[in-house]
Amino acid sequence: MPTLYGLKNCSTCRTAAQELKGAGKDVTFVDVRESRLAPDVIDRFLQEFGDALVNRRSTTWRNLSDRQRQGSPDDLIARHPSLMKRPVIVEGEMSTLGWNAAARARHLGE
């Protein structure tokens, strides 16, 4: 059963959840703004995806001061969960970042 970490108002997250459900998968959705990520979860994601986990194109990023942007990725995501690129989908030992052709292929077998 996949767990999708994202934001409920994110269209990409909603699309990913719908496509996973359409493939017969029972998806657990975790809104990272409502259910703050535990430090060990953030650490796991950073180990898997590195700096790519921080969405530097987001409105949240643009609204941060230069000083705030200098924070460590784990601290930035803990303080500003919407900075996390999304969705992060965890299914067993497999994790993907974003919902693109590669993520679809891994989760849907396309």
MOPAC internal coordinates of N, CA, C and O (Angstrom, degrees):
PM7 1SCF
backbone

  N    0.0000 0     0.00 0     0.00 0    0    0    0
  C    1.4489 1     0.00 0     0.00 0    1    0    0
  C    1.5316 1   108.24 1     0.00 0    2    1    0
  O    1.2310 1   119.94 1   -59.64 1    3    2    1
  N    1.3189 1   117.72 1   120.36 1    3    2    1
  C    1.4621 1   120.64 1   179.98 1    5    3    2
  C    1.5280 1   112.83 1   -75.82 1    6    5    3
  O    1.2310 1   121.29 1   -32.64 1    7    6    5
  N    1.3150 1   115.14 1   147.36 1    7    6    5
  C    1.4580 1   122.32 1   171.59 1    9    7    6
  C    1.5209 1   106.75 1  -112.93 1   10    9    7
  O    1.2310 1   120.87 1   -54.32 1   11   10    9
  N    1.3230 1   115.94 1   125.68 1   11   10    9
  C    1.4551 1   122.34 1  -179.33 1   13   11   10
  C    1.5195 1   108.20 1  -107.01 1   14   13   11
  O    1.2310 1   120.87 1   -59.44 1   15   14   13
  N    1.3264 1   115.93 1   120.56 1   15   14   13
  C    1.4596 1   122.40 1   177.60 1   17   15   14
  C    1.5224 1   107.53 1  -101.85 1   18   17   15
  O    1.2310 1   120.51 1   -56.03 1   19   18   17
  N    1.3186 1   116.64 1   123.97 1   19   18   17
  C    1.4546 1   120.23 1  -179.64 1   21   19   18
  C    1.5097 1   110.91 1  -173.66 1   22   21   19
  O    1.2310 1   121.15 1    28.47 1   23   22   21
  N    1.3179 1   115.41 1  -151.53 1   23   22   21
  C    1.4579 1   122.54 1   177.73 1   25   23   22
  C    1.5226 1   108.38 1  -122.45 1   26   25   23
  O    1.2310 1   120.81 1   -41.96 1   27   26   25
  N    1.3247 1   116.06 1   138.04 1   27   26   25
  C    1.4594 1   118.51 1  -176.87 1   29   27   26
  C    1.5240 1   112.85 1   -65.31 1   30   29   27
  O    1.2310 1   119.69 1   156.65 1   31   30   29
  N    1.3303 1   118.19 1   -23.35 1   31   30   29
  C    1.4638 1   119.91 1   179.67 1   33   31   30
  C    1.5319 1   112.43 1   -95.10 1   34   33   31
  O    1.2310 1   119.85 1  -171.05 1   35   34   33
  N    1.3359 1   117.89 1     8.95 1   35   34   33
  C    1.4678 1   122.92 1   178.83 1   37   35   34
  C    1.5282 1   109.23 1   -87.32 1   38   37   35
  O    1.2310 1   120.47 1   -59.80 1   39   38   37
  N    1.3230 1   116.70 1   120.20 1   39   38   37
  C    1.4643 1   119.99 1  -176.83 1   41   39   38
  C    1.5285 1   111.89 1   -64.67 1   42   41   39
  O    1.2310 1   119.71 1   145.42 1   43   42   41
  N    1.3206 1   118.15 1   -34.58 1   43   42   41
  C    1.4591 1   120.52 1   178.33 1   45   43   42
  C    1.5245 1   110.73 1   -66.52 1   46   45   43
  O    1.2310 1   120.34 1   140.70 1   47   46   45
  N    1.3203 1   116.96 1   -39.30 1   47   46   45
  C    1.4683 1   120.90 1   177.63 1   49   47   46
  C    1.5219 1   110.95 1   -64.71 1   50   49   47
  O    1.2310 1   120.84 1   136.92 1   51   50   49
  N    1.3192 1   116.00 1   -43.08 1   51   50   49
  C    1.4712 1   119.81 1   178.69 1   53   51   50
  C    1.5269 1   110.96 1   -63.28 1   54   53   51
  O    1.2310 1   120.25 1   137.57 1   55   54   53
  N    1.3333 1   117.13 1   -42.43 1   55   54   53
  C    1.4595 1   120.78 1   178.70 1   57   55   54
  C    1.5237 1   110.93 1   -62.41 1   58   57   55
  O    1.2310 1   120.35 1   134.30 1   59   58   57
  N    1.3222 1   116.94 1   -45.70 1   59   58   57
  C    1.4624 1   120.77 1   179.23 1   61   59   58
  C    1.5239 1   110.70 1   -59.96 1   62   61   59
  O    1.2310 1   120.38 1   134.49 1   63   62   61
  N    1.3307 1   116.88 1   -45.51 1   63   62   61
  C    1.4657 1   120.49 1   179.92 1   65   63   62
  C    1.5261 1   110.70 1   -62.02 1   66   65   63
  O    1.2310 1   120.08 1   136.87 1   67   66   65
  N    1.3262 1   117.46 1   -43.13 1   67   66   65
  C    1.4650 1   120.99 1   179.61 1   69   67   66
  C    1.5235 1   111.39 1   -63.47 1   70   69   67
  O    1.2310 1   120.33 1   136.57 1   71   70   69
  N    1.3329 1   116.97 1   -43.43 1   71   70   69
  C    1.4623 1   119.82 1  -179.26 1   73   71   70
  C    1.5295 1   111.33 1   -68.11 1   74   73   71
  O    1.2310 1   119.91 1   142.12 1   75   74   73
  N    1.3134 1   117.77 1   -37.88 1   75   74   73
  C    1.4591 1   120.43 1   176.76 1   77   75   74
  C    1.5311 1   110.80 1   -65.32 1   78   77   75
  O    1.2310 1   120.83 1   135.92 1   79   78   77
  N    1.3336 1   116.01 1   -44.08 1   79   78   77
  C    1.4665 1   119.92 1   177.84 1   81   79   78
  C    1.5186 1   110.71 1   -64.13 1   82   81   79
  O    1.2310 1   120.37 1   141.24 1   83   82   81
  N    1.3407 1   116.90 1   -38.76 1   83   82   81
  C    1.4570 1   121.22 1   177.60 1   85   83   82
  C    1.5174 1   112.83 1   -62.66 1   86   85   83
  O    1.2310 1   120.51 1   154.70 1   87   86   85
  N    1.3250 1   116.63 1   -25.30 1   87   86   85
  C    1.4659 1   121.94 1   177.57 1   89   87   86
  C    1.5291 1   111.44 1   -87.90 1   90   89   87
  O    1.2310 1   120.89 1  -172.34 1   91   90   89
  N    1.3435 1   115.91 1     7.66 1   91   90   89
  C    1.4581 1   120.54 1   176.69 1   93   91   90
  C    1.5155 1   115.08 1    85.84 1   94   93   91
  O    1.2310 1   120.40 1  -164.35 1   95   94   93
  N    1.3192 1   116.84 1    15.65 1   95   94   93
  C    1.4645 1   120.23 1   179.76 1   97   95   94
  C    1.5249 1   109.94 1   -95.98 1   98   97   95
  O    1.2310 1   121.16 1   -42.73 1   99   98   97
  N    1.3184 1   115.39 1   137.27 1   99   98   97
  C    1.4607 1   122.19 1   177.55 1  101   99   98
  C    1.5281 1   107.38 1   -87.86 1  102  101   99
  O    1.2310 1   120.51 1   -75.60 1  103  102  101
  N    1.3251 1   116.62 1   104.40 1  103  102  101
  C    1.4619 1   122.30 1  -172.46 1  105  103  102
  C    1.5274 1   111.14 1   -93.57 1  106  105  103
  O    1.2310 1   121.01 1   -47.93 1  107  106  105
  N    1.3305 1   115.68 1   132.07 1  107  106  105
  C    1.4613 1   121.73 1   170.74 1  109  107  106
  C    1.5252 1   106.17 1   -96.42 1  110  109  107
  O    1.2310 1   120.20 1   -57.41 1  111  110  109
  N    1.3245 1   117.22 1   122.59 1  111  110  109
  C    1.4613 1   121.81 1  -178.63 1  113  111  110
  C    1.5186 1   109.55 1  -102.79 1  114  113  111
  O    1.2310 1   120.50 1   -52.76 1  115  114  113
  N    1.3262 1   116.66 1   127.24 1  115  114  113
  C    1.4652 1   121.99 1   177.42 1  117  115  114
  C    1.5235 1   107.42 1  -117.04 1  118  117  115
  O    1.2310 1   120.82 1   -67.16 1  119  118  117
  N    1.3293 1   116.03 1   112.84 1  119  118  117
  C    1.4551 1   120.72 1   175.90 1  121  119  118
  C    1.5230 1   107.06 1   -81.32 1  122  121  119
  O    1.2310 1   120.66 1   -66.95 1  123  122  121
  N    1.3216 1   116.35 1   113.05 1  123  122  121
  C    1.4684 1   120.31 1  -173.21 1  125  123  122
  C    1.5182 1   113.04 1   -70.15 1  126  125  123
  O    1.2310 1   120.21 1   164.12 1  127  126  125
  N    1.3062 1   117.21 1   -15.88 1  127  126  125
  C    1.4624 1   119.91 1   177.09 1  129  127  126
  C    1.5290 1   109.70 1   -81.14 1  130  129  127
  O    1.2310 1   120.44 1   142.07 1  131  130  129
  N    1.3286 1   116.77 1   -37.93 1  131  130  129
  C    1.4705 1   120.86 1  -179.30 1  133  131  130
  C    1.5232 1   112.17 1   -82.39 1  134  133  131
  O    1.2310 1   120.35 1   140.60 1  135  134  133
  N    1.3165 1   116.94 1   -39.40 1  135  134  133
  C    1.4694 1   122.72 1  -179.30 1  137  135  134
  C    1.5171 1   107.71 1  -115.11 1  138  137  135
  O    1.2310 1   120.78 1   -91.69 1  139  138  137
  N    1.3006 1   116.11 1    88.31 1  139  138  137
  C    1.4661 1   120.45 1  -177.02 1  141  139  138
  C    1.5273 1   110.34 1   -52.20 1  142  141  139
  O    1.2310 1   120.94 1   -39.38 1  143  142  141
  N    1.3159 1   115.82 1   140.62 1  143  142  141
  C    1.4588 1   120.97 1   179.98 1  145  143  142
  C    1.5181 1   110.97 1   -73.83 1  146  145  143
  O    1.2310 1   121.22 1   -41.32 1  147  146  145
  N    1.3213 1   115.27 1   138.68 1  147  146  145
  C    1.4588 1   120.85 1   175.59 1  149  147  146
  C    1.5272 1   108.94 1   -68.43 1  150  149  147
  O    1.2310 1   119.69 1   -30.04 1  151  150  149
  N    1.3215 1   118.20 1   149.96 1  151  150  149
  C    1.4698 1   120.60 1  -179.89 1  153  151  150
  C    1.5304 1   113.44 1   -54.32 1  154  153  151
  O    1.2310 1   119.87 1   143.03 1  155  154  153
  N    1.3355 1   117.85 1   -36.97 1  155  154  153
  C    1.4700 1   119.35 1  -179.40 1  157  155  154
  C    1.5315 1   111.56 1   -68.21 1  158  157  155
  O    1.2310 1   120.07 1   148.88 1  159  158  157
  N    1.3408 1   117.48 1   -31.12 1  159  158  157
  C    1.4628 1   120.89 1   177.02 1  161  159  158
  C    1.5272 1   109.79 1   -70.13 1  162  161  159
  O    1.2310 1   120.49 1   135.57 1  163  162  161
  N    1.3230 1   116.68 1   -44.43 1  163  162  161
  C    1.4690 1   120.37 1   176.90 1  165  163  162
  C    1.5209 1   109.77 1   -60.06 1  166  165  163
  O    1.2310 1   120.04 1   135.95 1  167  166  165
  N    1.3340 1   117.53 1   -44.05 1  167  166  165
  C    1.4625 1   121.32 1   178.97 1  169  167  166
  C    1.5233 1   111.31 1   -60.29 1  170  169  167
  O    1.2310 1   120.52 1   137.02 1  171  170  169
  N    1.3336 1   116.61 1   -42.98 1  171  170  169
  C    1.4713 1   119.80 1   178.73 1  173  171  170
  C    1.5293 1   110.59 1   -60.42 1  174  173  171
  O    1.2310 1   120.81 1   133.20 1  175  174  173
  N    1.3330 1   116.05 1   -46.80 1  175  174  173
  C    1.4634 1   119.80 1  -179.30 1  177  175  174
  C    1.5321 1   111.15 1   -62.88 1  178  177  175
  O    1.2310 1   120.58 1   139.79 1  179  178  177
  N    1.3260 1   116.49 1   -40.21 1  179  178  177
  C    1.4680 1   119.80 1   178.86 1  181  179  178
  C    1.5260 1   111.35 1   -66.48 1  182  181  179
  O    1.2310 1   119.85 1   144.06 1  183  182  181
  N    1.3234 1   117.88 1   -35.94 1  183  182  181
  C    1.4582 1   120.58 1   176.81 1  185  183  182
  C    1.5241 1   110.52 1   -65.45 1  186  185  183
  O    1.2310 1   120.70 1   141.80 1  187  186  185
  N    1.3213 1   116.26 1   -38.20 1  187  186  185
  C    1.4718 1   120.59 1  -179.18 1  189  187  186
  C    1.5181 1   112.79 1   -74.97 1  190  189  187
  O    1.2310 1   120.37 1   135.85 1  191  190  189
  N    1.3364 1   116.90 1   -44.15 1  191  190  189
  C    1.4612 1   120.48 1  -168.98 1  193  191  190
  C    1.5284 1   114.38 1  -113.50 1  194  193  191
  O    1.2310 1   120.58 1   170.35 1  195  194  193
  N    1.3279 1   116.50 1    -9.65 1  195  194  193
  C    1.4547 1   120.13 1   179.08 1  197  195  194
  C    1.5188 1   112.34 1    61.46 1  198  197  195
  O    1.2310 1   121.74 1    33.01 1  199  198  197
  N    1.3088 1   114.27 1  -146.99 1  199  198  197
  C    1.4587 1   122.30 1  -176.47 1  201  199  198
  C    1.5312 1   113.00 1   -64.35 1  202  201  199
  O    1.2310 1   120.13 1   161.24 1  203  202  201
  N    1.3327 1   117.35 1   -18.76 1  203  202  201
  C    1.4665 1   120.86 1   179.72 1  205  203  202
  C    1.5314 1   111.75 1   -64.03 1  206  205  203
  O    1.2310 1   120.17 1   163.43 1  207  206  205
  N    1.3280 1   117.27 1   -16.57 1  207  206  205
  C    1.4606 1   121.06 1   179.62 1  209  207  206
  C    1.5249 1   112.13 1   -66.78 1  210  209  207
  O    1.2310 1   120.21 1   153.23 1  211  210  209
  N    1.3322 1   117.21 1   -26.77 1  211  210  209
  C    1.4682 1   121.18 1  -179.69 1  213  211  210
  C    1.5262 1   108.63 1   -88.02 1  214  213  211
  O    1.2310 1   120.91 1   -59.99 1  215  214  213
  N    1.3210 1   115.86 1   120.01 1  215  214  213
  C    1.4648 1   121.65 1  -178.62 1  217  215  214
  C    1.5279 1   109.29 1   -84.71 1  218  217  215
  O    1.2310 1   121.31 1   -80.73 1  219  218  217
  N    1.3147 1   115.09 1    99.27 1  219  218  217
  C    1.4616 1   120.77 1  -177.64 1  221  219  218
  C    1.5288 1   112.84 1   -84.26 1  222  221  219
  O    1.2310 1   120.42 1  -175.92 1  223  222  221
  N    1.3086 1   116.80 1     4.08 1  223  222  221
  C    1.4709 1   120.76 1   175.95 1  225  223  222
  C    1.5318 1   111.73 1  -102.19 1  226  225  223
  O    1.2310 1   120.68 1   177.37 1  227  226  225
  N    1.3088 1   116.30 1    -2.63 1  227  226  225
  C    1.4628 1   120.59 1  -174.01 1  229  227  226
  C    1.5271 1   112.86 1   -76.50 1  230  229  227
  O    1.2310 1   121.47 1   -20.97 1  231  230  229
  N    1.3073 1   114.80 1   159.03 1  231  230  229
  C    1.4596 1   121.38 1   174.44 1  233  231  230
  C    1.5229 1   109.90 1   -61.70 1  234  233  231
  O    1.2310 1   120.59 1   141.57 1  235  234  233
  N    1.3187 1   116.48 1   -38.43 1  235  234  233
  C    1.4624 1   120.58 1   179.43 1  237  235  234
  C    1.5235 1   110.20 1   -59.04 1  238  237  235
  O    1.2310 1   120.14 1   134.86 1  239  238  237
  N    1.3322 1   117.34 1   -45.14 1  239  238  237
  C    1.4671 1   121.53 1   179.27 1  241  239  238
  C    1.5252 1   110.54 1   -61.29 1  242  241  239
  O    1.2310 1   120.66 1   134.29 1  243  242  241
  N    1.3263 1   116.35 1   -45.71 1  243  242  241
  C    1.4588 1   120.09 1  -178.59 1  245  243  242
  C    1.5225 1   112.08 1   -63.36 1  246  245  243
  O    1.2310 1   120.33 1   152.54 1  247  246  245
  N    1.3249 1   116.97 1   -27.46 1  247  246  245
  C    1.4634 1   120.91 1  -179.32 1  249  247  246
  C    1.5311 1   113.41 1   -84.72 1  250  249  247
  O    1.2310 1   119.93 1   173.02 1  251  250  249
  N    1.3303 1   117.75 1    -6.98 1  251  250  249
  C    1.4608 1   120.45 1   177.89 1  253  251  250
  C    1.5217 1   109.99 1   -80.02 1  254  253  251
  O    1.2310 1   121.06 1   -31.30 1  255  254  253
  N    1.3158 1   115.58 1   148.70 1  255  254  253
  C    1.4676 1   119.68 1   174.72 1  257  255  254
  C    1.5313 1   108.61 1   -74.27 1  258  257  255
  O    1.2310 1   120.69 1   -16.62 1  259  258  257
  N    1.3070 1   116.28 1   163.38 1  259  258  257
  C    1.4680 1   120.58 1   177.25 1  261  259  258
  C    1.5267 1   110.40 1   -58.05 1  262  261  259
  O    1.2310 1   120.62 1   141.20 1  263  262  261
  N    1.3082 1   116.42 1   -38.80 1  263  262  261
  C    1.4604 1   120.97 1   179.40 1  265  263  262
  C    1.5276 1   110.71 1   -63.74 1  266  265  263
  O    1.2310 1   120.49 1   135.87 1  267  266  265
  N    1.3212 1   116.67 1   -44.13 1  267  266  265
  C    1.4696 1   120.23 1   179.47 1  269  267  266
  C    1.5282 1   111.41 1   -63.61 1  270  269  267
  O    1.2310 1   120.49 1   142.81 1  271  270  269
  N    1.3228 1   116.67 1   -37.19 1  271  270  269
  C    1.4681 1   120.77 1  -178.97 1  273  271  270
  C    1.5268 1   112.29 1   -64.78 1  274  273  271
  O    1.2310 1   120.18 1   161.26 1  275  274  273
  N    1.3216 1   117.25 1   -18.74 1  275  274  273
  C    1.4606 1   121.14 1  -179.52 1  277  275  274
  C    1.5239 1   112.47 1   -78.73 1  278  277  275
  O    1.2310 1   119.98 1   173.46 1  279  278  277
  N    1.3318 1   117.64 1    -6.54 1  279  278  277
  C    1.4649 1   120.87 1  -179.41 1  281  279  278
  C    1.5130 1   112.16 1   -64.61 1  282  281  279
  O    1.2310 1   121.04 1   -18.47 1  283  282  281
  N    1.3077 1   115.62 1   161.53 1  283  282  281
  C    1.4616 1   120.41 1   178.21 1  285  283  282
  C    1.5280 1   108.76 1   -68.47 1  286  285  283
  O    1.2310 1   119.81 1   -30.49 1  287  286  285
  N    1.3302 1   117.97 1   149.51 1  287  286  285
  C    1.4672 1   120.36 1  -179.18 1  289  287  286
  C    1.5322 1   113.30 1   -55.82 1  290  289  287
  O    1.2310 1   119.89 1   140.63 1  291  290  289
  N    1.3277 1   117.81 1   -39.37 1  291  290  289
  C    1.4600 1   118.95 1  -179.66 1  293  291  290
  C    1.5193 1   111.78 1   -65.98 1  294  293  291
  O    1.2310 1   120.58 1   140.30 1  295  294  293
  N    1.3305 1   116.49 1   -39.70 1  295  294  293
  C    1.4597 1   120.54 1   178.04 1  297  295  294
  C    1.5325 1   110.93 1   -68.10 1  298  297  295
  O    1.2310 1   120.39 1   137.98 1  299  298  297
  N    1.3288 1   116.86 1   -42.02 1  299  298  297
  C    1.4687 1   120.54 1   179.17 1  301  299  298
  C    1.5266 1   111.26 1   -59.29 1  302  301  299
  O    1.2310 1   120.40 1   133.97 1  303  302  301
  N    1.3303 1   116.84 1   -46.03 1  303  302  301
  C    1.4632 1   120.53 1  -178.03 1  305  303  302
  C    1.5262 1   110.79 1   -70.24 1  306  305  303
  O    1.2310 1   120.09 1   143.35 1  307  306  305
  N    1.3225 1   117.43 1   -36.65 1  307  306  305
  C    1.4608 1   120.21 1   177.77 1  309  307  306
  C    1.5334 1   110.71 1   -63.52 1  310  309  307
  O    1.2310 1   120.52 1   138.54 1  311  310  309
  N    1.3347 1   116.61 1   -41.46 1  311  310  309
  C    1.4687 1   120.90 1  -178.50 1  313  311  310
  C    1.5331 1   112.75 1   -79.46 1  314  313  311
  O    1.2310 1   120.98 1   146.55 1  315  314  313
  N    1.3296 1   115.73 1   -33.45 1  315  314  313
  C    1.4756 1   121.61 1  -175.60 1  317  315  314
  C    1.5260 1   108.72 1  -132.26 1  318  317  315
  O    1.2310 1   119.84 1  -100.63 1  319  318  317
  N    1.3391 1   117.91 1    79.37 1  319  318  317
  C    1.4648 1   120.73 1  -174.67 1  321  319  318
  C    1.5325 1   114.09 1   -57.24 1  322  321  319
  O    1.2310 1   120.08 1   152.93 1  323  322  321
  N    1.3271 1   117.45 1   -27.07 1  323  322  321
  C    1.4673 1   118.90 1  -179.56 1  325  323  322
  C    1.5296 1   111.97 1   -71.93 1  326  325  323
  O    1.2310 1   119.61 1   174.69 1  327  326  325
  N    1.3362 1   118.35 1    -5.31 1  327  326  325
  C    1.4659 1   121.71 1   174.07 1  329  327  326
  C    1.5190 1   112.29 1   -75.35 1  330  329  327
  O    1.2310 1   120.58 1   163.59 1  331  330  329
  N    1.3280 1   116.50 1   -16.41 1  331  330  329
  C    1.4563 1   119.63 1  -178.80 1  333  331  330
  C    1.5248 1   109.46 1   -71.06 1  334  333  331
  O    1.2310 1   121.09 1   -51.74 1  335  334  333
  N    1.3329 1   115.51 1   128.26 1  335  334  333
  C    1.4649 1   118.88 1   174.23 1  337  335  334
  C    1.5188 1   106.68 1   -64.24 1  338  337  335
  O    1.2310 1   120.61 1   -35.15 1  339  338  337
  N    1.3019 1   116.44 1   144.85 1  339  338  337
  C    1.4507 1   119.22 1  -173.27 1  341  339  338
  C    1.5135 1   112.30 1  -143.23 1  342  341  339
  O    1.2310 1   121.39 1   -16.79 1  343  342  341
  N    1.3024 1   114.95 1   163.21 1  343  342  341
  C    1.4586 1   127.83 1    -5.60 1  345  343  342
  C    1.5262 1   112.13 1   -80.59 1  346  345  343
  O    1.2310 1   121.72 1   -23.47 1  347  346  345
  N    1.3216 1   114.31 1   156.53 1  347  346  345
  C    1.4609 1   121.15 1   165.16 1  349  347  346
  C    1.5243 1   104.17 1  -103.10 1  350  349  347
  O    1.2310 1   120.98 1   -55.43 1  351  350  349
  N    1.3184 1   115.74 1   124.57 1  351  350  349
  C    1.4613 1   120.60 1  -179.18 1  353  351  350
  C    1.5188 1   107.73 1  -117.29 1  354  353  351
  O    1.2310 1   121.40 1   -55.87 1  355  354  353
  N    1.3284 1   114.93 1   124.13 1  355  354  353
  C    1.4600 1   121.47 1   179.34 1  357  355  354
  C    1.5239 1   107.01 1  -113.78 1  358  357  355
  O    1.2310 1   121.63 1   -56.41 1  359  358  357
  N    1.3195 1   114.49 1   123.59 1  359  358  357
  C    1.4659 1   120.58 1   178.68 1  361  359  358
  C    1.5172 1   107.06 1  -135.60 1  362  361  359
  O    1.2310 1   120.96 1   -78.16 1  363  362  361
  N    1.3343 1   115.78 1   101.84 1  363  362  361
  C    1.4617 1   119.78 1  -174.15 1  365  363  362
  C    1.5148 1   109.42 1    65.10 1  366  365  363
  O    1.2310 1   120.65 1    53.49 1  367  366  365
  N    1.3250 1   116.37 1  -126.51 1  367  366  365
  C    1.4644 1   121.39 1   178.84 1  369  367  366
  C    1.5259 1   112.40 1   -89.22 1  370  369  367
  O    1.2310 1   120.28 1   173.17 1  371  370  369
  N    1.3295 1   117.08 1    -6.83 1  371  370  369
  C    1.4655 1   121.62 1  -177.24 1  373  371  370
  C    1.5224 1   110.28 1   -92.20 1  374  373  371
  O    1.2310 1   121.08 1   -44.15 1  375  374  373
  N    1.3265 1   115.54 1   135.85 1  375  374  373
  C    1.4659 1   121.56 1   176.42 1  377  375  374
  C    1.5203 1   108.35 1  -133.82 1  378  377  375
  O    1.2310 1   121.19 1   -36.98 1  379  378  377
  N    1.3327 1   115.33 1   143.02 1  379  378  377
  C    1.4591 1   120.40 1   175.94 1  381  379  378
  C    1.5202 1   109.14 1  -132.23 1  382  381  379
  O    1.2310 1   121.51 1   -24.66 1  383  382  381
  N    1.3319 1   114.71 1   155.34 1  383  382  381
  C    1.4600 1   122.12 1   179.00 1  385  383  382
  C    1.5189 1   107.70 1  -119.89 1  386  385  383
  O    1.2310 1   120.84 1   -55.88 1  387  386  385
  N    1.3138 1   116.00 1   124.12 1  387  386  385
  C    1.4619 1   120.73 1  -177.90 1  389  387  386
  C    1.5199 1   110.83 1    87.17 1  390  389  387
  O    1.2310 1   121.24 1    -7.31 1  391  390  389
  N    1.3184 1   115.22 1   172.69 1  391  390  389
  C    1.4627 1   120.33 1   177.86 1  393  391  390
  C    1.5274 1   107.21 1  -128.59 1  394  393  391
  O    1.2310 1   121.97 1   -93.14 1  395  394  393
  N    1.3220 1   113.83 1    86.86 1  395  394  393
  C    1.4566 1   121.76 1  -178.60 1  397  395  394
  C    1.5228 1   108.45 1  -125.75 1  398  397  395
  O    1.2310 1   120.25 1     7.17 1  399  398  397
  N    1.3231 1   117.12 1  -172.83 1  399  398  397
  C    1.4650 1   120.88 1  -177.49 1  401  399  398
  C    1.5327 1   111.92 1   -58.71 1  402  401  399
  O    1.2310 1   120.32 1   140.45 1  403  402  401
  N    1.3225 1   116.99 1   -39.55 1  403  402  401
  C    1.4664 1   120.14 1  -179.37 1  405  403  402
  C    1.5258 1   111.14 1   -66.17 1  406  405  403
  O    1.2310 1   120.31 1   137.27 1  407  406  405
  N    1.3384 1   117.01 1   -42.73 1  407  406  405
  C    1.4766 1   120.04 1   179.10 1  409  407  406
  C    1.5229 1   110.34 1   -66.69 1  410  409  407
  O    1.2310 1   120.26 1   138.99 1  411  410  409
  N    1.3314 1   117.12 1   -41.01 1  411  410  409
  C    1.4574 1   120.29 1   177.39 1  413  411  410
  C    1.5306 1   110.81 1   -59.58 1  414  413  411
  O    1.2310 1   121.17 1   134.77 1  415  414  413
  N    1.3176 1   115.36 1   -45.23 1  415  414  413
  C    1.4618 1   119.73 1  -179.09 1  417  415  414
  C    1.5248 1   111.30 1   -61.10 1  418  417  415
  O    1.2310 1   120.62 1   138.44 1  419  418  417
  N    1.3180 1   116.43 1   -41.56 1  419  418  417
  C    1.4686 1   119.46 1  -178.70 1  421  419  418
  C    1.5169 1   112.30 1   -69.16 1  422  421  419
  O    1.2310 1   120.18 1   140.93 1  423  422  421
  N    1.3324 1   117.26 1   -39.07 1  423  422  421
  C    1.4651 1   119.46 1  -175.52 1  425  423  422
  C    1.5254 1   113.78 1   -92.06 1  426  425  423
  O    1.2310 1   120.76 1   151.74 1  427  426  425
  N    1.3207 1   116.16 1   -28.26 1  427  426  425
  C    1.4703 1   119.55 1  -175.54 1  429  427  426
  C    1.5242 1   112.42 1  -109.70 1  430  429  427
  O    1.2310 1   120.57 1   171.46 1  431  430  429
  N    1.3223 1   116.52 1    -8.54 1  431  430  429
  C    1.4581 1   119.60 1  -179.42 1  433  431  430
  C    1.5155 1   113.44 1    72.78 1  434  433  431
  O    1.2310 1   119.95 1  -155.63 1  435  434  433
  N    1.3186 1   117.70 1    24.37 1  435  434  433
  C    1.4797 1   121.28 1  -179.28 1  437  435  434
  C    1.5058 1   110.85 1   -78.79 1  438  437  435
  O    1.2310 1   120.10 1   180.00 1  439  438  437

